[in-house]
Amino acid sequence: MLRRFGIPLVVAAMLAVGGGHWAVLQVVAWAGMAVSYTQTFGLGEGLSRTFGGENPCGLCLKIEEGRGKDDRQSPVRVAASV
């Protein structure tokens, strides 16, 4: 029983604590953009627009805003080791 619910729960908690929910949302946004842009502009141009960064969708903008809020609200900062 523990393996059935415990391990997925621990993985979900690790993702939430580490900001993984933003990564999951970003993948969803990119998938939607890729589908939309490739239907309109073809495969090459559609993927270029999806990952080029010049044409963000509404979800991408919300994700960026949310990440910024998380960074400002985080009480603990971890210094990058050099």
mmCIF file of the N, C-alpha and C atoms, coordinates in Angstrom:
data_MODEL
# 
_entry.id   MODEL 
# 
loop_
_atom_site.group_PDB 
_atom_site.id 
_atom_site.type_symbol 
_atom_site.label_atom_id 
_atom_site.label_alt_id 
_atom_site.label_comp_id 
_atom_site.label_asym_id 
_atom_site.label_entity_id 
_atom_site.label_seq_id 
_atom_site.pdbx_PDB_ins_code 
_atom_site.Cartn_x 
_atom_site.Cartn_y 
_atom_site.Cartn_z 
_atom_site.occupancy 
_atom_site.B_iso_or_equiv 
_atom_site.pdbx_formal_charge 
_atom_site.auth_seq_id 
_atom_site.auth_comp_id 
_atom_site.auth_asym_id 
_atom_site.auth_atom_id 
_atom_site.pdbx_PDB_model_num 
ATOM 1   N N  . MET A 1 1  ? 0.826  -1.195 0.000   1.00 0.00 ? 1  MET A N  1 
ATOM 2   C CA . MET A 1 1  ? 0.000  0.000  0.000   1.00 0.00 ? 1  MET A CA 1 
ATOM 3   C C  . MET A 1 1  ? 0.866  1.252  0.000   1.00 0.00 ? 1  MET A C  1 
ATOM 4   N N  . LEU A 1 2  ? 1.951  1.210  0.779   1.00 0.00 ? 2  LEU A N  1 
ATOM 5   C CA . LEU A 1 2  ? 2.839  2.365  0.855   1.00 0.00 ? 2  LEU A CA 1 
ATOM 6   C C  . LEU A 1 2  ? 3.466  2.671  -0.498  1.00 0.00 ? 2  LEU A C  1 
ATOM 7   N N  . ARG A 1 3  ? 3.895  1.645  -1.198  1.00 0.00 ? 3  ARG A N  1 
ATOM 8   C CA . ARG A 1 3  ? 4.503  1.866  -2.512  1.00 0.00 ? 3  ARG A CA 1 
ATOM 9   C C  . ARG A 1 3  ? 3.504  2.410  -3.521  1.00 0.00 ? 3  ARG A C  1 
ATOM 10  N N  . ARG A 1 4  ? 2.278  1.968  -3.391  1.00 0.00 ? 4  ARG A N  1 
ATOM 11  C CA . ARG A 1 4  ? 1.261  2.386  -4.348  1.00 0.00 ? 4  ARG A CA 1 
ATOM 12  C C  . ARG A 1 4  ? 0.950  3.875  -4.234  1.00 0.00 ? 4  ARG A C  1 
ATOM 13  N N  . PHE A 1 5  ? 0.896  4.383  -3.009  1.00 0.00 ? 5  PHE A N  1 
ATOM 14  C CA . PHE A 1 5  ? 0.551  5.785  -2.801  1.00 0.00 ? 5  PHE A CA 1 
ATOM 15  C C  . PHE A 1 5  ? 1.711  6.618  -2.282  1.00 0.00 ? 5  PHE A C  1 
ATOM 16  N N  . GLY A 1 6  ? 2.583  6.016  -1.506  1.00 0.00 ? 6  GLY A N  1 
ATOM 17  C CA . GLY A 1 6  ? 3.654  6.758  -0.857  1.00 0.00 ? 6  GLY A CA 1 
ATOM 18  C C  . GLY A 1 6  ? 4.690  7.305  -1.818  1.00 0.00 ? 6  GLY A C  1 
ATOM 19  N N  . ILE A 1 7  ? 5.181  6.472  -2.713  1.00 0.00 ? 7  ILE A N  1 
ATOM 20  C CA . ILE A 1 7  ? 6.229  6.909  -3.640  1.00 0.00 ? 7  ILE A CA 1 
ATOM 21  C C  . ILE A 1 7  ? 5.714  7.994  -4.580  1.00 0.00 ? 7  ILE A C  1 
ATOM 22  N N  . PRO A 1 8  ? 4.559  7.832  -5.223  1.00 0.00 ? 8  PRO A N  1 
ATOM 23  C CA . PRO A 1 8  ? 4.058  8.932  -6.063  1.00 0.00 ? 8  PRO A CA 1 
ATOM 24  C C  . PRO A 1 8  ? 3.819  10.220 -5.267  1.00 0.00 ? 8  PRO A C  1 
ATOM 25  N N  . LEU A 1 9  ? 3.372  10.080 -4.037  1.00 0.00 ? 9  LEU A N  1 
ATOM 26  C CA . LEU A 1 9  ? 3.147  11.251 -3.206  1.00 0.00 ? 9  LEU A CA 1 
ATOM 27  C C  . LEU A 1 9  ? 4.464  11.964 -2.890  1.00 0.00 ? 9  LEU A C  1 
ATOM 28  N N  . VAL A 1 10 ? 5.500  11.197 -2.590  1.00 0.00 ? 10 VAL A N  1 
ATOM 29  C CA . VAL A 1 10 ? 6.811  11.787 -2.319  1.00 0.00 ? 10 VAL A CA 1 
ATOM 30  C C  . VAL A 1 10 ? 7.357  12.467 -3.573  1.00 0.00 ? 10 VAL A C  1 
ATOM 31  N N  . VAL A 1 11 ? 7.218  11.844 -4.729  1.00 0.00 ? 11 VAL A N  1 
ATOM 32  C CA . VAL A 1 11 ? 7.679  12.445 -5.987  1.00 0.00 ? 11 VAL A CA 1 
ATOM 33  C C  . VAL A 1 11 ? 6.922  13.740 -6.273  1.00 0.00 ? 11 VAL A C  1 
ATOM 34  N N  . ALA A 1 12 ? 5.623  13.743 -6.071  1.00 0.00 ? 12 ALA A N  1 
ATOM 35  C CA . ALA A 1 12 ? 4.822  14.953 -6.288  1.00 0.00 ? 12 ALA A CA 1 
ATOM 36  C C  . ALA A 1 12 ? 5.246  16.061 -5.332  1.00 0.00 ? 12 ALA A C  1 
ATOM 37  N N  . ALA A 1 13 ? 5.512  15.706 -4.073  1.00 0.00 ? 13 ALA A N  1 
ATOM 38  C CA . ALA A 1 13 ? 5.954  16.707 -3.101  1.00 0.00 ? 13 ALA A CA 1 
ATOM 39  C C  . ALA A 1 13 ? 7.318  17.280 -3.489  1.00 0.00 ? 13 ALA A C  1 
ATOM 40  N N  . MET A 1 14 ? 8.212  16.435 -3.956  1.00 0.00 ? 14 MET A N  1 
ATOM 41  C CA . MET A 1 14 ? 9.531  16.912 -4.382  1.00 0.00 ? 14 MET A CA 1 
ATOM 42  C C  . MET A 1 14 ? 9.412  17.863 -5.569  1.00 0.00 ? 14 MET A C  1 
ATOM 43  N N  . LEU A 1 15 ? 8.542  17.538 -6.499  1.00 0.00 ? 15 LEU A N  1 
ATOM 44  C CA . LEU A 1 15 ? 8.327  18.414 -7.647  1.00 0.00 ? 15 LEU A CA 1 
ATOM 45  C C  . LEU A 1 15 ? 7.767  19.758 -7.203  1.00 0.00 ? 15 LEU A C  1 
ATOM 46  N N  . ALA A 1 16 ? 6.811  19.725 -6.291  1.00 0.00 ? 16 ALA A N  1 
ATOM 47  C CA . ALA A 1 16 ? 6.191  20.966 -5.825  1.00 0.00 ? 16 ALA A CA 1 
ATOM 48  C C  . ALA A 1 16 ? 7.204  21.836 -5.085  1.00 0.00 ? 16 ALA A C  1 
ATOM 49  N N  . VAL A 1 17 ? 7.990  21.238 -4.228  1.00 0.00 ? 17 VAL A N  1 
ATOM 50  C CA . VAL A 1 17 ? 8.971  22.001 -3.455  1.00 0.00 ? 17 VAL A CA 1 
ATOM 51  C C  . VAL A 1 17 ? 10.060 22.562 -4.368  1.00 0.00 ? 17 VAL A C  1 
ATOM 52  N N  . GLY A 1 18 ? 10.454 21.789 -5.357  1.00 0.00 ? 18 GLY A N  1 
ATOM 53  C CA . GLY A 1 18 ? 11.526 22.208 -6.254  1.00 0.00 ? 18 GLY A CA 1 
ATOM 54  C C  . GLY A 1 18 ? 11.085 23.075 -7.416  1.00 0.00 ? 18 GLY A C  1 
ATOM 55  N N  . GLY A 1 19 ? 9.821  23.404 -7.495  1.00 0.00 ? 19 GLY A N  1 
ATOM 56  C CA . GLY A 1 19 ? 9.333  24.229 -8.594  1.00 0.00 ? 19 GLY A CA 1 
ATOM 57  C C  . GLY A 1 19 ? 9.031  23.441 -9.857  1.00 0.00 ? 19 GLY A C  1 
ATOM 58  N N  . GLY A 1 20 ? 8.933  22.132 -9.720  1.00 0.00 ? 20 GLY A N  1 
ATOM 59  C CA . GLY A 1 20 ? 8.669  21.278 -10.875 1.00 0.00 ? 20 GLY A CA 1 
ATOM 60  C C  . GLY A 1 20 ? 7.310  21.505 -11.504 1.00 0.00 ? 20 GLY A C  1 
ATOM 61  N N  . HIS A 1 21 ? 6.378  22.043 -10.729 1.00 0.00 ? 21 HIS A N  1 
ATOM 62  C CA . HIS A 1 21 ? 5.048  22.308 -11.293 1.00 0.00 ? 21 HIS A CA 1 
ATOM 63  C C  . HIS A 1 21 ? 5.135  23.342 -12.410 1.00 0.00 ? 21 HIS A C  1 
ATOM 64  N N  . TRP A 1 22 ? 6.081  24.269 -12.308 1.00 0.00 ? 22 TRP A N  1 
ATOM 65  C CA . TRP A 1 22 ? 6.256  25.247 -13.388 1.00 0.00 ? 22 TRP A CA 1 
ATOM 66  C C  . TRP A 1 22 ? 6.789  24.572 -14.647 1.00 0.00 ? 22 TRP A C  1 
ATOM 67  N N  . ALA A 1 23 ? 7.671  23.602 -14.473 1.00 0.00 ? 23 ALA A N  1 
ATOM 68  C CA . ALA A 1 23 ? 8.207  22.871 -15.628 1.00 0.00 ? 23 ALA A CA 1 
ATOM 69  C C  . ALA A 1 23 ? 7.111  22.079 -16.321 1.00 0.00 ? 23 ALA A C  1 
ATOM 70  N N  . VAL A 1 24 ? 6.249  21.443 -15.545 1.00 0.00 ? 24 VAL A N  1 
ATOM 71  C CA . VAL A 1 24 ? 5.144  20.676 -16.127 1.00 0.00 ? 24 VAL A CA 1 
ATOM 72  C C  . VAL A 1 24 ? 4.211  21.610 -16.900 1.00 0.00 ? 24 VAL A C  1 
ATOM 73  N N  . LEU A 1 25 ? 3.877  22.745 -16.300 1.00 0.00 ? 25 LEU A N  1 
ATOM 74  C CA . LEU A 1 25 ? 3.018  23.709 -16.997 1.00 0.00 ? 25 LEU A CA 1 
ATOM 75  C C  . LEU A 1 25 ? 3.682  24.234 -18.265 1.00 0.00 ? 25 LEU A C  1 
ATOM 76  N N  . GLN A 1 26 ? 4.997  24.456 -18.231 1.00 0.00 ? 26 GLN A N  1 
ATOM 77  C CA . GLN A 1 26 ? 5.700  24.954 -19.416 1.00 0.00 ? 26 GLN A CA 1 
ATOM 78  C C  . GLN A 1 26 ? 5.656  23.934 -20.544 1.00 0.00 ? 26 GLN A C  1 
ATOM 79  N N  . VAL A 1 27 ? 5.799  22.661 -20.218 1.00 0.00 ? 27 VAL A N  1 
ATOM 80  C CA . VAL A 1 27 ? 5.708  21.610 -21.238 1.00 0.00 ? 27 VAL A CA 1 
ATOM 81  C C  . VAL A 1 27 ? 4.320  21.591 -21.861 1.00 0.00 ? 27 VAL A C  1 
ATOM 82  N N  . VAL A 1 28 ? 3.293  21.753 -21.037 1.00 0.00 ? 28 VAL A N  1 
ATOM 83  C CA . VAL A 1 28 ? 1.913  21.807 -21.548 1.00 0.00 ? 28 VAL A CA 1 
ATOM 84  C C  . VAL A 1 28 ? 1.747  23.004 -22.486 1.00 0.00 ? 28 VAL A C  1 
ATOM 85  N N  . ALA A 1 29 ? 2.297  24.154 -22.089 1.00 0.00 ? 29 ALA A N  1 
ATOM 86  C CA . ALA A 1 29 ? 2.201  25.357 -22.923 1.00 0.00 ? 29 ALA A CA 1 
ATOM 87  C C  . ALA A 1 29 ? 2.916  25.146 -24.251 1.00 0.00 ? 29 ALA A C  1 
ATOM 88  N N  . TRP A 1 30 ? 4.124  24.584 -24.204 1.00 0.00 ? 30 TRP A N  1 
ATOM 89  C CA . TRP A 1 30 ? 4.871  24.347 -25.442 1.00 0.00 ? 30 TRP A CA 1 
ATOM 90  C C  . TRP A 1 30 ? 4.141  23.371 -26.359 1.00 0.00 ? 30 TRP A C  1 
ATOM 91  N N  . ALA A 1 31 ? 3.531  22.340 -25.785 1.00 0.00 ? 31 ALA A N  1 
ATOM 92  C CA . ALA A 1 31 ? 2.801  21.373 -26.608 1.00 0.00 ? 31 ALA A CA 1 
ATOM 93  C C  . ALA A 1 31 ? 1.633  22.048 -27.315 1.00 0.00 ? 31 ALA A C  1 
ATOM 94  N N  . GLY A 1 32 ? 0.895  22.855 -26.583 1.00 0.00 ? 32 GLY A N  1 
ATOM 95  C CA . GLY A 1 32 ? -0.231 23.577 -27.201 1.00 0.00 ? 32 GLY A CA 1 
ATOM 96  C C  . GLY A 1 32 ? 0.229  24.549 -28.271 1.00 0.00 ? 32 GLY A C  1 
ATOM 97  N N  . MET A 1 33 ? 1.320  25.253 -27.989 1.00 0.00 ? 33 MET A N  1 
ATOM 98  C CA . MET A 1 33 ? 1.846  26.198 -28.980 1.00 0.00 ? 33 MET A CA 1 
ATOM 99  C C  . MET A 1 33 ? 2.326  25.460 -30.224 1.00 0.00 ? 33 MET A C  1 
ATOM 100 N N  . ALA A 1 34 ? 3.015  24.340 -30.028 1.00 0.00 ? 34 ALA A N  1 
ATOM 101 C CA . ALA A 1 34 ? 3.536  23.583 -31.166 1.00 0.00 ? 34 ALA A CA 1 
ATOM 102 C C  . ALA A 1 34 ? 2.403  23.100 -32.063 1.00 0.00 ? 34 ALA A C  1 
ATOM 103 N N  . VAL A 1 35 ? 1.353  22.591 -31.462 1.00 0.00 ? 35 VAL A N  1 
ATOM 104 C CA . VAL A 1 35 ? 0.206  22.120 -32.247 1.00 0.00 ? 35 VAL A CA 1 
ATOM 105 C C  . VAL A 1 35 ? -0.424 23.279 -33.009 1.00 0.00 ? 35 VAL A C  1 
ATOM 106 N N  . SER A 1 36 ? -0.659 24.374 -32.311 1.00 0.00 ? 36 SER A N  1 
ATOM 107 C CA . SER A 1 36 ? -1.305 25.522 -32.932 1.00 0.00 ? 36 SER A CA 1 
ATOM 108 C C  . SER A 1 36 ? -0.455 26.132 -34.049 1.00 0.00 ? 36 SER A C  1 
ATOM 109 N N  . TYR A 1 37 ? 0.810  26.371 -33.747 1.00 0.00 ? 37 TYR A N  1 
ATOM 110 C CA . TYR A 1 37 ? 1.683  27.016 -34.736 1.00 0.00 ? 37 TYR A CA 1 
ATOM 111 C C  . TYR A 1 37 ? 1.971  26.117 -35.937 1.00 0.00 ? 37 TYR A C  1 
ATOM 112 N N  . THR A 1 38 ? 2.143  24.802 -35.717 1.00 0.00 ? 38 THR A N  1 
ATOM 113 C CA . THR A 1 38 ? 2.431  23.934 -36.864 1.00 0.00 ? 38 THR A CA 1 
ATOM 114 C C  . THR A 1 38 ? 1.220  23.776 -37.766 1.00 0.00 ? 38 THR A C  1 
ATOM 115 N N  . GLN A 1 39 ? 0.015  23.863 -37.210 1.00 0.00 ? 39 GLN A N  1 
ATOM 116 C CA . GLN A 1 39 ? -1.177 23.806 -38.054 1.00 0.00 ? 39 GLN A CA 1 
ATOM 117 C C  . GLN A 1 39 ? -1.278 25.056 -38.925 1.00 0.00 ? 39 GLN A C  1 
ATOM 118 N N  . THR A 1 40 ? -0.817 26.179 -38.395 1.00 0.00 ? 40 THR A N  1 
ATOM 119 C CA . THR A 1 40 ? -0.924 27.437 -39.122 1.00 0.00 ? 40 THR A CA 1 
ATOM 120 C C  . THR A 1 40 ? 0.258  27.671 -40.062 1.00 0.00 ? 40 THR A C  1 
ATOM 121 N N  . PHE A 1 41 ? 1.478  27.406 -39.588 1.00 0.00 ? 41 PHE A N  1 
ATOM 122 C CA . PHE A 1 41 ? 2.672  27.802 -40.327 1.00 0.00 ? 41 PHE A CA 1 
ATOM 123 C C  . PHE A 1 41 ? 3.487  26.642 -40.879 1.00 0.00 ? 41 PHE A C  1 
ATOM 124 N N  . GLY A 1 42 ? 3.126  25.421 -40.608 1.00 0.00 ? 42 GLY A N  1 
ATOM 125 C CA . GLY A 1 42 ? 3.920  24.280 -41.034 1.00 0.00 ? 42 GLY A CA 1 
ATOM 126 C C  . GLY A 1 42 ? 4.896  23.878 -39.932 1.00 0.00 ? 42 GLY A C  1 
ATOM 127 N N  . LEU A 1 43 ? 5.515  22.719 -40.102 1.00 0.00 ? 43 LEU A N  1 
ATOM 128 C CA . LEU A 1 43 ? 6.328  22.135 -39.045 1.00 0.00 ? 43 LEU A CA 1 
ATOM 129 C C  . LEU A 1 43 ? 7.539  22.983 -38.675 1.00 0.00 ? 43 LEU A C  1 
ATOM 130 N N  . GLY A 1 44 ? 8.349  23.343 -39.644 1.00 0.00 ? 44 GLY A N  1 
ATOM 131 C CA . GLY A 1 44 ? 9.579  24.089 -39.351 1.00 0.00 ? 44 GLY A CA 1 
ATOM 132 C C  . GLY A 1 44 ? 9.317  25.441 -38.710 1.00 0.00 ? 44 GLY A C  1 
ATOM 133 N N  . GLU A 1 45 ? 8.480  26.225 -39.319 1.00 0.00 ? 45 GLU A N  1 
ATOM 134 C CA . GLU A 1 45 ? 8.160  27.563 -38.809 1.00 0.00 ? 45 GLU A CA 1 
ATOM 135 C C  . GLU A 1 45 ? 7.391  27.468 -37.490 1.00 0.00 ? 45 GLU A C  1 
ATOM 136 N N  . GLY A 1 46 ? 6.520  26.483 -37.374 1.00 0.00 ? 46 GLY A N  1 
ATOM 137 C CA . GLY A 1 46 ? 5.749  26.319 -36.148 1.00 0.00 ? 46 GLY A CA 1 
ATOM 138 C C  . GLY A 1 46 ? 6.638  26.016 -34.956 1.00 0.00 ? 46 GLY A C  1 
ATOM 139 N N  . LEU A 1 47 ? 7.591  25.106 -35.123 1.00 0.00 ? 47 LEU A N  1 
ATOM 140 C CA . LEU A 1 47 ? 8.513  24.784 -34.025 1.00 0.00 ? 47 LEU A CA 1 
ATOM 141 C C  . LEU A 1 47 ? 9.453  25.943 -33.739 1.00 0.00 ? 47 LEU A C  1 
ATOM 142 N N  . SER A 1 48 ? 9.838  26.655 -34.776 1.00 0.00 ? 48 SER A N  1 
ATOM 143 C CA . SER A 1 48 ? 10.688 27.828 -34.575 1.00 0.00 ? 48 SER A CA 1 
ATOM 144 C C  . SER A 1 48 ? 9.963  28.890 -33.751 1.00 0.00 ? 48 SER A C  1 
ATOM 145 N N  . ARG A 1 49 ? 8.694  29.107 -34.035 1.00 0.00 ? 49 ARG A N  1 
ATOM 146 C CA . ARG A 1 49 ? 7.915  30.084 -33.265 1.00 0.00 ? 49 ARG A CA 1 
ATOM 147 C C  . ARG A 1 49 ? 7.656  29.590 -31.836 1.00 0.00 ? 49 ARG A C  1 
ATOM 148 N N  . THR A 1 50 ? 7.473  28.288 -31.683 1.00 0.00 ? 50 THR A N  1 
ATOM 149 C CA . THR A 1 50 ? 7.206  27.729 -30.364 1.00 0.00 ? 50 THR A CA 1 
ATOM 150 C C  . THR A 1 50 ? 8.391  27.919 -29.427 1.00 0.00 ? 50 THR A C  1 
ATOM 151 N N  . PHE A 1 51 ? 9.585  27.609 -29.895 1.00 0.00 ? 51 PHE A N  1 
ATOM 152 C CA . PHE A 1 51 ? 10.757 27.615 -29.023 1.00 0.00 ? 51 PHE A CA 1 
ATOM 153 C C  . PHE A 1 51 ? 11.656 28.823 -29.224 1.00 0.00 ? 51 PHE A C  1 
ATOM 154 N N  . GLY A 1 52 ? 11.268 29.747 -30.091 1.00 0.00 ? 52 GLY A N  1 
ATOM 155 C CA . GLY A 1 52 ? 12.088 30.926 -30.352 1.00 0.00 ? 52 GLY A CA 1 
ATOM 156 C C  . GLY A 1 52 ? 12.055 31.959 -29.242 1.00 0.00 ? 52 GLY A C  1 
ATOM 157 N N  . GLY A 1 53 ? 10.990 31.993 -28.468 1.00 0.00 ? 53 GLY A N  1 
ATOM 158 C CA . GLY A 1 53 ? 10.887 32.940 -27.365 1.00 0.00 ? 53 GLY A CA 1 
ATOM 159 C C  . GLY A 1 53 ? 10.333 34.300 -27.745 1.00 0.00 ? 53 GLY A C  1 
ATOM 160 N N  . GLU A 1 54 ? 10.102 34.537 -29.018 1.00 0.00 ? 54 GLU A N  1 
ATOM 161 C CA . GLU A 1 54 ? 9.597  35.833 -29.465 1.00 0.00 ? 54 GLU A CA 1 
ATOM 162 C C  . GLU A 1 54 ? 8.073  35.883 -29.527 1.00 0.00 ? 54 GLU A C  1 
ATOM 163 N N  . ASN A 1 55 ? 7.418  34.727 -29.474 1.00 0.00 ? 55 ASN A N  1 
ATOM 164 C CA . ASN A 1 55 ? 5.964  34.652 -29.598 1.00 0.00 ? 55 ASN A CA 1 
ATOM 165 C C  . ASN A 1 55 ? 5.354  33.863 -28.439 1.00 0.00 ? 55 ASN A C  1 
ATOM 166 N N  . PRO A 1 56 ? 5.503  34.329 -27.195 1.00 0.00 ? 56 PRO A N  1 
ATOM 167 C CA . PRO A 1 56 ? 4.963  33.549 -26.077 1.00 0.00 ? 56 PRO A CA 1 
ATOM 168 C C  . PRO A 1 56 ? 3.435  33.584 -26.061 1.00 0.00 ? 56 PRO A C  1 
ATOM 169 N N  . CYS A 1 57 ? 2.867  32.471 -25.629 1.00 0.00 ? 57 CYS A N  1 
ATOM 170 C CA . CYS A 1 57 ? 1.407  32.407 -25.511 1.00 0.00 ? 57 CYS A CA 1 
ATOM 171 C C  . CYS A 1 57 ? 0.991  32.978 -24.158 1.00 0.00 ? 57 CYS A C  1 
ATOM 172 N N  . GLY A 1 58 ? -0.298 33.078 -23.938 1.00 0.00 ? 58 GLY A N  1 
ATOM 173 C CA . GLY A 1 58 ? -0.808 33.605 -22.679 1.00 0.00 ? 58 GLY A CA 1 
ATOM 174 C C  . GLY A 1 58 ? -0.391 32.755 -21.486 1.00 0.00 ? 58 GLY A C  1 
ATOM 175 N N  . LEU A 1 59 ? -0.374 31.434 -21.662 1.00 0.00 ? 59 LEU A N  1 
ATOM 176 C CA . LEU A 1 59 ? 0.028  30.545 -20.577 1.00 0.00 ? 59 LEU A CA 1 
ATOM 177 C C  . LEU A 1 59 ? 1.506  30.734 -20.249 1.00 0.00 ? 59 LEU A C  1 
ATOM 178 N N  . CYS A 1 60 ? 2.339  30.914 -21.270 1.00 0.00 ? 60 CYS A N  1 
ATOM 179 C CA . CYS A 1 60 ? 3.768  31.157 -21.040 1.00 0.00 ? 60 CYS A CA 1 
ATOM 180 C C  . CYS A 1 60 ? 3.978  32.438 -20.229 1.00 0.00 ? 60 CYS A C  1 
ATOM 181 N N  . LEU A 1 61 ? 3.220  33.458 -20.534 1.00 0.00 ? 61 LEU A N  1 
ATOM 182 C CA . LEU A 1 61 ? 3.340  34.722 -19.797 1.00 0.00 ? 61 LEU A CA 1 
ATOM 183 C C  . LEU A 1 61 ? 2.907  34.554 -18.349 1.00 0.00 ? 61 LEU A C  1 
ATOM 184 N N  . LYS A 1 62 ? 1.838  33.788 -18.113 1.00 0.00 ? 62 LYS A N  1 
ATOM 185 C CA . LYS A 1 62 ? 1.380  33.536 -16.746 1.00 0.00 ? 62 LYS A CA 1 
ATOM 186 C C  . LYS A 1 62 ? 2.410  32.709 -15.972 1.00 0.00 ? 62 LYS A C  1 
ATOM 187 N N  . ILE A 1 63 ? 3.027  31.746 -16.627 1.00 0.00 ? 63 ILE A N  1 
ATOM 188 C CA . ILE A 1 63 ? 4.051  30.923 -15.984 1.00 0.00 ? 63 ILE A CA 1 
ATOM 189 C C  . ILE A 1 63 ? 5.239  31.789 -15.585 1.00 0.00 ? 63 ILE A C  1 
ATOM 190 N N  . GLU A 1 64 ? 5.671  32.653 -16.481 1.00 0.00 ? 64 GLU A N  1 
ATOM 191 C CA . GLU A 1 64 ? 6.784  33.551 -16.180 1.00 0.00 ? 64 GLU A CA 1 
ATOM 192 C C  . GLU A 1 64 ? 6.445  34.464 -14.995 1.00 0.00 ? 64 GLU A C  1 
ATOM 193 N N  . GLU A 1 65 ? 5.229  34.971 -14.971 1.00 0.00 ? 65 GLU A N  1 
ATOM 194 C CA . GLU A 1 65 ? 4.780  35.826 -13.873 1.00 0.00 ? 65 GLU A CA 1 
ATOM 195 C C  . GLU A 1 65 ? 4.770  35.044 -12.551 1.00 0.00 ? 65 GLU A C  1 
ATOM 196 N N  . GLY A 1 66 ? 4.266  33.819 -12.598 1.00 0.00 ? 66 GLY A N  1 
ATOM 197 C CA . GLY A 1 66 ? 4.214  32.988 -11.397 1.00 0.00 ? 66 GLY A CA 1 
ATOM 198 C C  . GLY A 1 66 ? 5.593  32.615 -10.888 1.00 0.00 ? 66 GLY A C  1 
ATOM 199 N N  . ARG A 1 67 ? 6.500  32.308 -11.792 1.00 0.00 ? 67 ARG A N  1 
ATOM 200 C CA . ARG A 1 67 ? 7.874  32.004 -11.381 1.00 0.00 ? 67 ARG A CA 1 
ATOM 201 C C  . ARG A 1 67 ? 8.513  33.211 -10.711 1.00 0.00 ? 67 ARG A C  1 
ATOM 202 N N  . GLY A 1 68 ? 8.247  34.378 -11.235 1.00 0.00 ? 68 GLY A N  1 
ATOM 203 C CA . GLY A 1 68 ? 8.790  35.596 -10.640 1.00 0.00 ? 68 GLY A CA 1 
ATOM 204 C C  . GLY A 1 68 ? 8.256  35.818 -9.236  1.00 0.00 ? 68 GLY A C  1 
ATOM 205 N N  . LYS A 1 69 ? 6.968  35.544 -9.052  1.00 0.00 ? 69 LYS A N  1 
ATOM 206 C CA . LYS A 1 69 ? 6.375  35.684 -7.713  1.00 0.00 ? 69 LYS A CA 1 
ATOM 207 C C  . LYS A 1 69 ? 6.988  34.679 -6.743  1.00 0.00 ? 69 LYS A C  1 
ATOM 208 N N  . ASP A 1 70 ? 7.190  33.450 -7.210  1.00 0.00 ? 70 ASP A N  1 
ATOM 209 C CA . ASP A 1 70 ? 7.804  32.433 -6.353  1.00 0.00 ? 70 ASP A CA 1 
ATOM 210 C C  . ASP A 1 70 ? 9.223  32.833 -5.947  1.00 0.00 ? 70 ASP A C  1 
ATOM 211 N N  . ASP A 1 71 ? 9.973  33.383 -6.879  1.00 0.00 ? 71 ASP A N  1 
ATOM 212 C CA . ASP A 1 71 ? 11.349 33.792 -6.581  1.00 0.00 ? 71 ASP A CA 1 
ATOM 213 C C  . ASP A 1 71 ? 11.381 34.908 -5.552  1.00 0.00 ? 71 ASP A C  1 
ATOM 214 N N  . ARG A 1 72 ? 10.447 35.845 -5.659  1.00 0.00 ? 72 ARG A N  1 
ATOM 215 C CA . ARG A 1 72 ? 10.414 36.977 -4.717  1.00 0.00 ? 72 ARG A CA 1 
ATOM 216 C C  . ARG A 1 72 ? 9.923  36.550 -3.340  1.00 0.00 ? 72 ARG A C  1 
ATOM 217 N N  . GLN A 1 73 ? 9.062  35.531 -3.283  1.00 0.00 ? 73 GLN A N  1 
ATOM 218 C CA . GLN A 1 73 ? 8.479  35.115 -2.008  1.00 0.00 ? 73 GLN A CA 1 
ATOM 219 C C  . GLN A 1 73 ? 9.294  34.047 -1.296  1.00 0.00 ? 73 GLN A C  1 
ATOM 220 N N  . SER A 1 74 ? 10.266 33.489 -1.960  1.00 0.00 ? 74 SER A N  1 
ATOM 221 C CA . SER A 1 74 ? 11.038 32.414 -1.369  1.00 0.00 ? 74 SER A CA 1 
ATOM 222 C C  . SER A 1 74 ? 11.873 32.912 -0.197  1.00 0.00 ? 74 SER A C  1 
ATOM 223 N N  . PRO A 1 75 ? 11.648 32.374 1.006   1.00 0.00 ? 75 PRO A N  1 
ATOM 224 C CA . PRO A 1 75 ? 12.397 32.851 2.177   1.00 0.00 ? 75 PRO A CA 1 
ATOM 225 C C  . PRO A 1 75 ? 13.829 32.341 2.222   1.00 0.00 ? 75 PRO A C  1 
ATOM 226 N N  . VAL A 1 76 ? 14.113 31.245 1.538   1.00 0.00 ? 76 VAL A N  1 
ATOM 227 C CA . VAL A 1 76 ? 15.441 30.665 1.582   1.00 0.00 ? 76 VAL A CA 1 
ATOM 228 C C  . VAL A 1 76 ? 16.065 30.773 0.202   1.00 0.00 ? 76 VAL A C  1 
ATOM 229 N N  . ARG A 1 77 ? 17.220 31.355 0.145   1.00 0.00 ? 77 ARG A N  1 
ATOM 230 C CA . ARG A 1 77 ? 17.972 31.435 -1.109  1.00 0.00 ? 77 ARG A CA 1 
ATOM 231 C C  . ARG A 1 77 ? 19.156 30.498 -1.015  1.00 0.00 ? 77 ARG A C  1 
ATOM 232 N N  . VAL A 1 78 ? 19.369 29.727 -2.031  1.00 0.00 ? 78 VAL A N  1 
ATOM 233 C CA . VAL A 1 78 ? 20.503 28.815 -2.062  1.00 0.00 ? 78 VAL A CA 1 
ATOM 234 C C  . VAL A 1 78 ? 21.518 29.398 -3.018  1.00 0.00 ? 78 VAL A C  1 
ATOM 235 N N  . ALA A 1 79 ? 22.705 29.670 -2.507  1.00 0.00 ? 79 ALA A N  1 
ATOM 236 C CA . ALA A 1 79 ? 23.763 30.242 -3.339  1.00 0.00 ? 79 ALA A CA 1 
ATOM 237 C C  . ALA A 1 79 ? 24.314 29.158 -4.259  1.00 0.00 ? 79 ALA A C  1 
ATOM 238 N N  . ALA A 1 80 ? 24.516 29.524 -5.482  1.00 0.00 ? 80 ALA A N  1 
ATOM 239 C CA . ALA A 1 80 ? 25.094 28.590 -6.447  1.00 0.00 ? 80 ALA A CA 1 
ATOM 240 C C  . ALA A 1 80 ? 26.569 28.414 -6.146  1.00 0.00 ? 80 ALA A C  1 
ATOM 241 N N  . SER A 1 81 ? 26.997 27.166 -6.087  1.00 0.00 ? 81 SER A N  1 
ATOM 242 C CA . SER A 1 81 ? 28.414 26.937 -5.812  1.00 0.00 ? 81 SER A CA 1 
ATOM 243 C C  . SER A 1 81 ? 29.217 27.090 -7.085  1.00 0.00 ? 81 SER A C  1 
ATOM 244 N N  . VAL A 1 82 ? 30.375 27.681 -6.944  1.00 0.00 ? 82 VAL A N  1 
ATOM 245 C CA . VAL A 1 82 ? 31.224 27.928 -8.113  1.00 0.00 ? 82 VAL A CA 1 
ATOM 246 C C  . VAL A 1 82 ? 32.386 26.994 -8.105  1.00 0.00 ? 82 VAL A C  1 
# 
